[in-house]
C-alpha cells in the first residue's frame, strides 16, 4: 500500500508525511446531560494528533499540524472507511465504549446508605439530689 499512498499523494498534491498518517474513525458518545441521540448517528474521521509544544513564556500550546483540528463527518461507518481507502490512508476504528446506566429515583435522594448506623441513645443516669451540684 506504500506505492498506493505515494501515488495518491502525488496525484492529489498531498505531502507524503500527511498521507502516511493514520486516521481514527469513531462515532461520538452521548454526553451524560443529553437525552436524545439524533446527532450521534454520524461517524467522524480525524487524524491522529501529532505532538505539539508549549510556549515557555505564555504557556500556550502550539502545533504545526495542518490537519490536527480537522474532523470530517460521514453518515455511516462504511462511508468513512471508503474515504480512507480511496485516499490511501490507514485507519483505526474506535469502538464505542458501553456506558453503565445508574437508574435512580427521586426517593433515592432521601435513603440512608447501607453502611449507615443509627446513633445509640445516651445512657440514663439517676437524677438524685446527691448527684446534683449547682456550681
Phi and psi in radians as a Rosetta constraint file:
Dihedral C 1 N 2 CA 2 C 2 CIRCULARHARMONIC -1.160 0.35
Dihedral N 2 CA 2 C 2 N 3 CIRCULARHARMONIC -0.672 0.35
Dihedral C 2 N 3 CA 3 C 3 CIRCULARHARMONIC -1.183 0.35
Dihedral N 3 CA 3 C 3 N 4 CIRCULARHARMONIC -0.596 0.35
Dihedral C 3 N 4 CA 4 C 4 CIRCULARHARMONIC -1.129 0.35
Dihedral N 4 CA 4 C 4 N 5 CIRCULARHARMONIC -0.733 0.35
Dihedral C 4 N 5 CA 5 C 5 CIRCULARHARMONIC -1.103 0.35
Dihedral N 5 CA 5 C 5 N 6 CIRCULARHARMONIC -0.726 0.35
Dihedral C 5 N 6 CA 6 C 6 CIRCULARHARMONIC -1.111 0.35
Dihedral N 6 CA 6 C 6 N 7 CIRCULARHARMONIC -0.717 0.35
Dihedral C 6 N 7 CA 7 C 7 CIRCULARHARMONIC -1.128 0.35
Dihedral N 7 CA 7 C 7 N 8 CIRCULARHARMONIC -0.821 0.35
Dihedral C 7 N 8 CA 8 C 8 CIRCULARHARMONIC -1.091 0.35
Dihedral N 8 CA 8 C 8 N 9 CIRCULARHARMONIC -0.751 0.35
Dihedral C 8 N 9 CA 9 C 9 CIRCULARHARMONIC -1.086 0.35
Dihedral N 9 CA 9 C 9 N 10 CIRCULARHARMONIC -0.692 0.35
Dihedral C 9 N 10 CA 10 C 10 CIRCULARHARMONIC -1.199 0.35
Dihedral N 10 CA 10 C 10 N 11 CIRCULARHARMONIC -0.775 0.35
Dihedral C 10 N 11 CA 11 C 11 CIRCULARHARMONIC -1.166 0.35
Dihedral N 11 CA 11 C 11 N 12 CIRCULARHARMONIC -0.783 0.35
Dihedral C 11 N 12 CA 12 C 12 CIRCULARHARMONIC -1.451 0.35
Dihedral N 12 CA 12 C 12 N 13 CIRCULARHARMONIC -0.238 0.35
Dihedral C 12 N 13 CA 13 C 13 CIRCULARHARMONIC 1.387 0.35
Dihedral N 13 CA 13 C 13 N 14 CIRCULARHARMONIC 0.393 0.35
Dihedral C 13 N 14 CA 14 C 14 CIRCULARHARMONIC -1.619 0.35
Dihedral N 14 CA 14 C 14 N 15 CIRCULARHARMONIC 2.323 0.35
Dihedral C 14 N 15 CA 15 C 15 CIRCULARHARMONIC -1.021 0.35
Dihedral N 15 CA 15 C 15 N 16 CIRCULARHARMONIC 2.528 0.35
Dihedral C 15 N 16 CA 16 C 16 CIRCULARHARMONIC -1.021 0.35
Dihedral N 16 CA 16 C 16 N 17 CIRCULARHARMONIC -0.593 0.35
Dihedral C 16 N 17 CA 17 C 17 CIRCULARHARMONIC -1.062 0.35
Dihedral N 17 CA 17 C 17 N 18 CIRCULARHARMONIC -0.650 0.35
Dihedral C 17 N 18 CA 18 C 18 CIRCULARHARMONIC -1.348 0.35
Dihedral N 18 CA 18 C 18 N 19 CIRCULARHARMONIC -0.620 0.35
Dihedral C 18 N 19 CA 19 C 19 CIRCULARHARMONIC -1.196 0.35
Dihedral N 19 CA 19 C 19 N 20 CIRCULARHARMONIC -0.546 0.35
Dihedral C 19 N 20 CA 20 C 20 CIRCULARHARMONIC -1.350 0.35
Dihedral N 20 CA 20 C 20 N 21 CIRCULARHARMONIC -0.156 0.35
Dihedral C 20 N 21 CA 21 C 21 CIRCULARHARMONIC -1.304 0.35
Dihedral N 21 CA 21 C 21 N 22 CIRCULARHARMONIC 2.663 0.35
Dihedral C 21 N 22 CA 22 C 22 CIRCULARHARMONIC -1.607 0.35
Dihedral N 22 CA 22 C 22 N 23 CIRCULARHARMONIC 2.481 0.35
Dihedral C 22 N 23 CA 23 C 23 CIRCULARHARMONIC -1.649 0.35
Dihedral N 23 CA 23 C 23 N 24 CIRCULARHARMONIC 2.640 0.35
Dihedral C 23 N 24 CA 24 C 24 CIRCULARHARMONIC -1.987 0.35
Dihedral N 24 CA 24 C 24 N 25 CIRCULARHARMONIC 2.184 0.35
Dihedral C 24 N 25 CA 25 C 25 CIRCULARHARMONIC -1.895 0.35
Dihedral N 25 CA 25 C 25 N 26 CIRCULARHARMONIC 2.194 0.35
Dihedral C 25 N 26 CA 26 C 26 CIRCULARHARMONIC -2.642 0.35
Dihedral N 26 CA 26 C 26 N 27 CIRCULARHARMONIC 2.800 0.35
Dihedral C 26 N 27 CA 27 C 27 CIRCULARHARMONIC -2.049 0.35
Dihedral N 27 CA 27 C 27 N 28 CIRCULARHARMONIC 2.149 0.35
Dihedral C 27 N 28 CA 28 C 28 CIRCULARHARMONIC -1.176 0.35
Dihedral N 28 CA 28 C 28 N 29 CIRCULARHARMONIC 2.620 0.35
Dihedral C 28 N 29 CA 29 C 29 CIRCULARHARMONIC -1.487 0.35
Dihedral N 29 CA 29 C 29 N 30 CIRCULARHARMONIC 2.690 0.35
Dihedral C 29 N 30 CA 30 C 30 CIRCULARHARMONIC -1.270 0.35
Dihedral N 30 CA 30 C 30 N 31 CIRCULARHARMONIC 2.380 0.35
Dihedral C 30 N 31 CA 31 C 31 CIRCULARHARMONIC -1.257 0.35
Dihedral N 31 CA 31 C 31 N 32 CIRCULARHARMONIC 2.674 0.35
Dihedral C 31 N 32 CA 32 C 32 CIRCULARHARMONIC -1.019 0.35
Dihedral N 32 CA 32 C 32 N 33 CIRCULARHARMONIC -0.615 0.35
Dihedral C 32 N 33 CA 33 C 33 CIRCULARHARMONIC -1.528 0.35
Dihedral N 33 CA 33 C 33 N 34 CIRCULARHARMONIC 0.083 0.35
Dihedral C 33 N 34 CA 34 C 34 CIRCULARHARMONIC -1.837 0.35
Dihedral N 34 CA 34 C 34 N 35 CIRCULARHARMONIC 2.503 0.35
Dihedral C 34 N 35 CA 35 C 35 CIRCULARHARMONIC -1.757 0.35
Dihedral N 35 CA 35 C 35 N 36 CIRCULARHARMONIC -0.643 0.35
Dihedral C 35 N 36 CA 36 C 36 CIRCULARHARMONIC -1.591 0.35
Dihedral N 36 CA 36 C 36 N 37 CIRCULARHARMONIC 2.904 0.35
Dihedral C 36 N 37 CA 37 C 37 CIRCULARHARMONIC -2.128 0.35
Dihedral N 37 CA 37 C 37 N 38 CIRCULARHARMONIC 0.384 0.35
Dihedral C 37 N 38 CA 38 C 38 CIRCULARHARMONIC -1.147 0.35
Dihedral N 38 CA 38 C 38 N 39 CIRCULARHARMONIC -0.632 0.35
Dihedral C 38 N 39 CA 39 C 39 CIRCULARHARMONIC -1.529 0.35
Dihedral N 39 CA 39 C 39 N 40 CIRCULARHARMONIC 0.029 0.35
Dihedral C 39 N 40 CA 40 C 40 CIRCULARHARMONIC -1.889 0.35
Dihedral N 40 CA 40 C 40 N 41 CIRCULARHARMONIC 0.273 0.35
Dihedral C 40 N 41 CA 41 C 41 CIRCULARHARMONIC -1.582 0.35
Dihedral N 41 CA 41 C 41 N 42 CIRCULARHARMONIC -0.107 0.35
Dihedral C 41 N 42 CA 42 C 42 CIRCULARHARMONIC -1.571 0.35
Dihedral N 42 CA 42 C 42 N 43 CIRCULARHARMONIC 2.793 0.35
Dihedral C 42 N 43 CA 43 C 43 CIRCULARHARMONIC -2.028 0.35
Dihedral N 43 CA 43 C 43 N 44 CIRCULARHARMONIC 2.507 0.35
Dihedral C 43 N 44 CA 44 C 44 CIRCULARHARMONIC -2.127 0.35
Dihedral N 44 CA 44 C 44 N 45 CIRCULARHARMONIC 2.637 0.35
Dihedral C 44 N 45 CA 45 C 45 CIRCULARHARMONIC -2.132 0.35
Dihedral N 45 CA 45 C 45 N 46 CIRCULARHARMONIC 2.289 0.35
Dihedral C 45 N 46 CA 46 C 46 CIRCULARHARMONIC -2.411 0.35
Dihedral N 46 CA 46 C 46 N 47 CIRCULARHARMONIC 2.711 0.35
Dihedral C 46 N 47 CA 47 C 47 CIRCULARHARMONIC -1.508 0.35
Dihedral N 47 CA 47 C 47 N 48 CIRCULARHARMONIC 2.489 0.35
Dihedral C 47 N 48 CA 48 C 48 CIRCULARHARMONIC -1.033 0.35
Dihedral N 48 CA 48 C 48 N 49 CIRCULARHARMONIC 2.300 0.35
Dihedral C 48 N 49 CA 49 C 49 CIRCULARHARMONIC -1.226 0.35
Dihedral N 49 CA 49 C 49 N 50 CIRCULARHARMONIC 2.492 0.35
Dihedral C 49 N 50 CA 50 C 50 CIRCULARHARMONIC -1.557 0.35
Dihedral N 50 CA 50 C 50 N 51 CIRCULARHARMONIC 2.777 0.35
Dihedral C 50 N 51 CA 51 C 51 CIRCULARHARMONIC -1.221 0.35
Dihedral N 51 CA 51 C 51 N 52 CIRCULARHARMONIC 2.605 0.35
Dihedral C 51 N 52 CA 52 C 52 CIRCULARHARMONIC -2.012 0.35
Dihedral N 52 CA 52 C 52 N 53 CIRCULARHARMONIC -2.836 0.35
Dihedral C 52 N 53 CA 53 C 53 CIRCULARHARMONIC -2.514 0.35
Dihedral N 53 CA 53 C 53 N 54 CIRCULARHARMONIC 2.896 0.35
Dihedral C 53 N 54 CA 54 C 54 CIRCULARHARMONIC -1.965 0.35
Dihedral N 54 CA 54 C 54 N 55 CIRCULARHARMONIC 2.321 0.35
Dihedral C 54 N 55 CA 55 C 55 CIRCULARHARMONIC -1.193 0.35
Dihedral N 55 CA 55 C 55 N 56 CIRCULARHARMONIC 2.128 0.35
Dihedral C 55 N 56 CA 56 C 56 CIRCULARHARMONIC -1.189 0.35
Dihedral N 56 CA 56 C 56 N 57 CIRCULARHARMONIC -0.446 0.35
Dihedral C 56 N 57 CA 57 C 57 CIRCULARHARMONIC -1.395 0.35
Dihedral N 57 CA 57 C 57 N 58 CIRCULARHARMONIC -0.906 0.35
Dihedral C 57 N 58 CA 58 C 58 CIRCULARHARMONIC -1.744 0.35
Dihedral N 58 CA 58 C 58 N 59 CIRCULARHARMONIC -0.316 0.35
Dihedral C 58 N 59 CA 59 C 59 CIRCULARHARMONIC 1.455 0.35
Dihedral N 59 CA 59 C 59 N 60 CIRCULARHARMONIC 0.146 0.35
Dihedral C 59 N 60 CA 60 C 60 CIRCULARHARMONIC -1.270 0.35
Dihedral N 60 CA 60 C 60 N 61 CIRCULARHARMONIC 2.586 0.35
Dihedral C 60 N 61 CA 61 C 61 CIRCULARHARMONIC -1.688 0.35
Dihedral N 61 CA 61 C 61 N 62 CIRCULARHARMONIC 2.534 0.35
Dihedral C 61 N 62 CA 62 C 62 CIRCULARHARMONIC -2.466 0.35
Dihedral N 62 CA 62 C 62 N 63 CIRCULARHARMONIC 2.836 0.35
Dihedral C 62 N 63 CA 63 C 63 CIRCULARHARMONIC -2.736 0.35
Dihedral N 63 CA 63 C 63 N 64 CIRCULARHARMONIC 2.650 0.35
Dihedral C 63 N 64 CA 64 C 64 CIRCULARHARMONIC -1.791 0.35
Dihedral N 64 CA 64 C 64 N 65 CIRCULARHARMONIC 0.400 0.35
Dihedral C 64 N 65 CA 65 C 65 CIRCULARHARMONIC -1.502 0.35
Dihedral N 65 CA 65 C 65 N 66 CIRCULARHARMONIC 1.929 0.35
Dihedral C 65 N 66 CA 66 C 66 CIRCULARHARMONIC -1.261 0.35
Dihedral N 66 CA 66 C 66 N 67 CIRCULARHARMONIC -0.376 0.35
Dihedral C 66 N 67 CA 67 C 67 CIRCULARHARMONIC -2.030 0.35
Dihedral N 67 CA 67 C 67 N 68 CIRCULARHARMONIC 0.278 0.35
Dihedral C 67 N 68 CA 68 C 68 CIRCULARHARMONIC -1.092 0.35
Dihedral N 68 CA 68 C 68 N 69 CIRCULARHARMONIC -0.595 0.35
Dihedral C 68 N 69 CA 69 C 69 CIRCULARHARMONIC -1.846 0.35
Dihedral N 69 CA 69 C 69 N 70 CIRCULARHARMONIC 0.140 0.35
Dihedral C 69 N 70 CA 70 C 70 CIRCULARHARMONIC -1.427 0.35
Dihedral N 70 CA 70 C 70 N 71 CIRCULARHARMONIC 2.326 0.35
Dihedral C 70 N 71 CA 71 C 71 CIRCULARHARMONIC -2.385 0.35
Dihedral N 71 CA 71 C 71 N 72 CIRCULARHARMONIC 2.145 0.35
Dihedral C 71 N 72 CA 72 C 72 CIRCULARHARMONIC -1.754 0.35
Dihedral N 72 CA 72 C 72 N 73 CIRCULARHARMONIC 2.506 0.35
Dihedral C 72 N 73 CA 73 C 73 CIRCULARHARMONIC -1.951 0.35
Dihedral N 73 CA 73 C 73 N 74 CIRCULARHARMONIC 2.391 0.35
Dihedral C 73 N 74 CA 74 C 74 CIRCULARHARMONIC -2.330 0.35
Dihedral N 74 CA 74 C 74 N 75 CIRCULARHARMONIC 2.707 0.35
Dihedral C 74 N 75 CA 75 C 75 CIRCULARHARMONIC -1.321 0.35
Dihedral N 75 CA 75 C 75 N 76 CIRCULARHARMONIC -0.483 0.35
Dihedral C 75 N 76 CA 76 C 76 CIRCULARHARMONIC -2.508 0.35
Dihedral N 76 CA 76 C 76 N 77 CIRCULARHARMONIC 2.886 0.35
Dihedral C 76 N 77 CA 77 C 77 CIRCULARHARMONIC -1.161 0.35
Dihedral N 77 CA 77 C 77 N 78 CIRCULARHARMONIC -0.641 0.35
Dihedral C 77 N 78 CA 78 C 78 CIRCULARHARMONIC -1.089 0.35
Dihedral N 78 CA 78 C 78 N 79 CIRCULARHARMONIC -0.686 0.35
Dihedral C 78 N 79 CA 79 C 79 CIRCULARHARMONIC -1.123 0.35
Dihedral N 79 CA 79 C 79 N 80 CIRCULARHARMONIC -0.691 0.35
Dihedral C 79 N 80 CA 80 C 80 CIRCULARHARMONIC -1.152 0.35
Dihedral N 80 CA 80 C 80 N 81 CIRCULARHARMONIC -0.721 0.35
Dihedral C 80 N 81 CA 81 C 81 CIRCULARHARMONIC -1.150 0.35
Dihedral N 81 CA 81 C 81 N 82 CIRCULARHARMONIC -0.707 0.35
Dihedral C 81 N 82 CA 82 C 82 CIRCULARHARMONIC -1.078 0.35
Dihedral N 82 CA 82 C 82 N 83 CIRCULARHARMONIC -0.707 0.35
Dihedral C 82 N 83 CA 83 C 83 CIRCULARHARMONIC -1.047 0.35
Dihedral N 83 CA 83 C 83 N 84 CIRCULARHARMONIC -0.790 0.35
Dihedral C 83 N 84 CA 84 C 84 CIRCULARHARMONIC -1.112 0.35
Dihedral N 84 CA 84 C 84 N 85 CIRCULARHARMONIC -0.757 0.35
Dihedral C 84 N 85 CA 85 C 85 CIRCULARHARMONIC -1.195 0.35
Dihedral N 85 CA 85 C 85 N 86 CIRCULARHARMONIC -0.725 0.35
Dihedral C 85 N 86 CA 86 C 86 CIRCULARHARMONIC -1.121 0.35
Dihedral N 86 CA 86 C 86 N 87 CIRCULARHARMONIC -0.556 0.35
Dihedral C 86 N 87 CA 87 C 87 CIRCULARHARMONIC -1.726 0.35
Dihedral N 87 CA 87 C 87 N 88 CIRCULARHARMONIC 0.110 0.35
Dihedral C 87 N 88 CA 88 C 88 CIRCULARHARMONIC 1.349 0.35
Dihedral N 88 CA 88 C 88 N 89 CIRCULARHARMONIC 0.361 0.35
Dihedral C 88 N 89 CA 89 C 89 CIRCULARHARMONIC -1.602 0.35
Dihedral N 89 CA 89 C 89 N 90 CIRCULARHARMONIC 2.566 0.35
Dihedral C 89 N 90 CA 90 C 90 CIRCULARHARMONIC -1.489 0.35
Dihedral N 90 CA 90 C 90 N 91 CIRCULARHARMONIC 2.646 0.35
Dihedral C 90 N 91 CA 91 C 91 CIRCULARHARMONIC -2.448 0.35
Dihedral N 91 CA 91 C 91 N 92 CIRCULARHARMONIC 2.814 0.35
Dihedral C 91 N 92 CA 92 C 92 CIRCULARHARMONIC -2.366 0.35
Dihedral N 92 CA 92 C 92 N 93 CIRCULARHARMONIC 2.263 0.35
Dihedral C 92 N 93 CA 93 C 93 CIRCULARHARMONIC -1.640 0.35
Dihedral N 93 CA 93 C 93 N 94 CIRCULARHARMONIC 2.174 0.35
Dihedral C 93 N 94 CA 94 C 94 CIRCULARHARMONIC -1.670 0.35
Dihedral N 94 CA 94 C 94 N 95 CIRCULARHARMONIC 1.983 0.35
Dihedral C 94 N 95 CA 95 C 95 CIRCULARHARMONIC -1.303 0.35
Dihedral N 95 CA 95 C 95 N 96 CIRCULARHARMONIC 2.655 0.35
Dihedral C 95 N 96 CA 96 C 96 CIRCULARHARMONIC -1.254 0.35
Dihedral N 96 CA 96 C 96 N 97 CIRCULARHARMONIC 2.338 0.35
Dihedral C 96 N 97 CA 97 C 97 CIRCULARHARMONIC -1.467 0.35
Dihedral N 97 CA 97 C 97 N 98 CIRCULARHARMONIC 2.181 0.35
Dihedral C 97 N 98 CA 98 C 98 CIRCULARHARMONIC -1.144 0.35
Dihedral N 98 CA 98 C 98 N 99 CIRCULARHARMONIC 2.391 0.35
Dihedral C 98 N 99 CA 99 C 99 CIRCULARHARMONIC -1.734 0.35
Dihedral N 99 CA 99 C 99 N 100 CIRCULARHARMONIC 2.532 0.35
Dihedral C 99 N 100 CA 100 C 100 CIRCULARHARMONIC -1.581 0.35
Dihedral N 100 CA 100 C 100 N 101 CIRCULARHARMONIC 2.206 0.35
Dihedral C 100 N 101 CA 101 C 101 CIRCULARHARMONIC -1.555 0.35
Dihedral N 101 CA 101 C 101 N 102 CIRCULARHARMONIC 2.285 0.35
Dihedral C 101 N 102 CA 102 C 102 CIRCULARHARMONIC -1.914 0.35
Dihedral N 102 CA 102 C 102 N 103 CIRCULARHARMONIC 1.630 0.35
Dihedral C 102 N 103 CA 103 C 103 CIRCULARHARMONIC -1.453 0.35
Dihedral N 103 CA 103 C 103 N 104 CIRCULARHARMONIC 2.111 0.35
Dihedral C 103 N 104 CA 104 C 104 CIRCULARHARMONIC -2.313 0.35
Dihedral N 104 CA 104 C 104 N 105 CIRCULARHARMONIC 2.667 0.35
Dihedral C 104 N 105 CA 105 C 105 CIRCULARHARMONIC -1.948 0.35
Dihedral N 105 CA 105 C 105 N 106 CIRCULARHARMONIC 2.975 0.35
Dihedral C 105 N 106 CA 106 C 106 CIRCULARHARMONIC -1.085 0.35
Dihedral N 106 CA 106 C 106 N 107 CIRCULARHARMONIC -0.622 0.35
Dihedral C 106 N 107 CA 107 C 107 CIRCULARHARMONIC -1.152 0.35
Dihedral N 107 CA 107 C 107 N 108 CIRCULARHARMONIC -0.395 0.35
Dihedral C 107 N 108 CA 108 C 108 CIRCULARHARMONIC -1.127 0.35
Dihedral N 108 CA 108 C 108 N 109 CIRCULARHARMONIC -0.378 0.35
Dihedral C 108 N 109 CA 109 C 109 CIRCULARHARMONIC -1.172 0.35
Dihedral N 109 CA 109 C 109 N 110 CIRCULARHARMONIC -0.350 0.35
Dihedral C 109 N 110 CA 110 C 110 CIRCULARHARMONIC -1.895 0.35
Dihedral N 110 CA 110 C 110 N 111 CIRCULARHARMONIC 0.055 0.35
Dihedral C 110 N 111 CA 111 C 111 CIRCULARHARMONIC -1.435 0.35
Dihedral N 111 CA 111 C 111 N 112 CIRCULARHARMONIC 2.557 0.35
Dihedral C 111 N 112 CA 112 C 112 CIRCULARHARMONIC -1.456 0.35
Dihedral N 112 CA 112 C 112 N 113 CIRCULARHARMONIC 2.592 0.35
Dihedral C 112 N 113 CA 113 C 113 CIRCULARHARMONIC -1.133 0.35
Dihedral N 113 CA 113 C 113 N 114 CIRCULARHARMONIC 2.739 0.35
Dihedral C 113 N 114 CA 114 C 114 CIRCULARHARMONIC -1.081 0.35
Dihedral N 114 CA 114 C 114 N 115 CIRCULARHARMONIC -0.466 0.35
Dihedral C 114 N 115 CA 115 C 115 CIRCULARHARMONIC -1.467 0.35
Dihedral N 115 CA 115 C 115 N 116 CIRCULARHARMONIC -0.002 0.35
Dihedral C 115 N 116 CA 116 C 116 CIRCULARHARMONIC -1.275 0.35
Dihedral N 116 CA 116 C 116 N 117 CIRCULARHARMONIC 2.320 0.35
Dihedral C 116 N 117 CA 117 C 117 CIRCULARHARMONIC -2.149 0.35
Dihedral N 117 CA 117 C 117 N 118 CIRCULARHARMONIC 2.281 0.35
Dihedral C 117 N 118 CA 118 C 118 CIRCULARHARMONIC -1.153 0.35
Dihedral N 118 CA 118 C 118 N 119 CIRCULARHARMONIC 2.501 0.35
Dihedral C 118 N 119 CA 119 C 119 CIRCULARHARMONIC -1.173 0.35
Dihedral N 119 CA 119 C 119 N 120 CIRCULARHARMONIC 2.601 0.35
Dihedral C 119 N 120 CA 120 C 120 CIRCULARHARMONIC -1.307 0.35
Dihedral N 120 CA 120 C 120 N 121 CIRCULARHARMONIC 2.479 0.35
Dihedral C 120 N 121 CA 121 C 121 CIRCULARHARMONIC -1.212 0.35
Dihedral N 121 CA 121 C 121 N 122 CIRCULARHARMONIC 2.629 0.35
Dihedral C 121 N 122 CA 122 C 122 CIRCULARHARMONIC -1.138 0.35
Dihedral N 122 CA 122 C 122 N 123 CIRCULARHARMONIC 2.603 0.35
Dihedral C 122 N 123 CA 123 C 123 CIRCULARHARMONIC -1.206 0.35
Dihedral N 123 CA 123 C 123 N 124 CIRCULARHARMONIC 2.439 0.35
Dihedral C 123 N 124 CA 124 C 124 CIRCULARHARMONIC -1.424 0.35
Dihedral N 124 CA 124 C 124 N 125 CIRCULARHARMONIC 2.444 0.35
Dihedral C 124 N 125 CA 125 C 125 CIRCULARHARMONIC -2.039 0.35
Dihedral N 125 CA 125 C 125 N 126 CIRCULARHARMONIC 2.738 0.35
Dihedral C 125 N 126 CA 126 C 126 CIRCULARHARMONIC -1.395 0.35
Dihedral N 126 CA 126 C 126 N 127 CIRCULARHARMONIC 2.344 0.35
Dihedral C 126 N 127 CA 127 C 127 CIRCULARHARMONIC -1.748 0.35
Dihedral N 127 CA 127 C 127 N 128 CIRCULARHARMONIC 1.427 0.35
Dihedral C 127 N 128 CA 128 C 128 CIRCULARHARMONIC -1.866 0.35
Dihedral N 128 CA 128 C 128 N 129 CIRCULARHARMONIC 2.780 0.35
Dihedral C 128 N 129 CA 129 C 129 CIRCULARHARMONIC -1.190 0.35
Dihedral N 129 CA 129 C 129 N 130 CIRCULARHARMONIC -0.388 0.35
Dihedral C 129 N 130 CA 130 C 130 CIRCULARHARMONIC -1.237 0.35
Dihedral N 130 CA 130 C 130 N 131 CIRCULARHARMONIC -0.606 0.35
Dihedral C 130 N 131 CA 131 C 131 CIRCULARHARMONIC -1.360 0.35
Dihedral N 131 CA 131 C 131 N 132 CIRCULARHARMONIC -0.305 0.35
Dihedral C 131 N 132 CA 132 C 132 CIRCULARHARMONIC -1.498 0.35
Dihedral N 132 CA 132 C 132 N 133 CIRCULARHARMONIC 2.158 0.35
Dihedral C 132 N 133 CA 133 C 133 CIRCULARHARMONIC -2.192 0.35
Dihedral N 133 CA 133 C 133 N 134 CIRCULARHARMONIC 2.139 0.35
Dihedral C 133 N 134 CA 134 C 134 CIRCULARHARMONIC -1.129 0.35
Dihedral N 134 CA 134 C 134 N 135 CIRCULARHARMONIC -0.609 0.35
